[in-house]
Amino acid sequence: MPMDLPDGVGQLMITESAGSIQASSRNARGVFDAVMGAIAATVQTNLAEVGTLESEAVQRIKATPMASPAIQTDK
């Protein structure tokens, strides 16, 4: 059934809908930023923590003696 709206009511409804869409987008960006911050913190924590096995392996590599430099003799 058709309905005639008074002047300004349609404009008011469009303005309210646009505001709701913008608010929803702003909230979604806020959630996205929070999640990305949590992921970044987790990655940083995981990279900062060196476990026992990794630490031992690194120490063994560092303790491995290097070969002495090759010395060239003049002919």
Protein Blocks (a to p, Z undefined) as FASTA:
>chain_A
ZZdddehklmmmmmmmmmmmmmmmmmmmmmmmmmmmmmmmmmmmmmmpccfklmmmmmmm
mmpccddddddddZZ
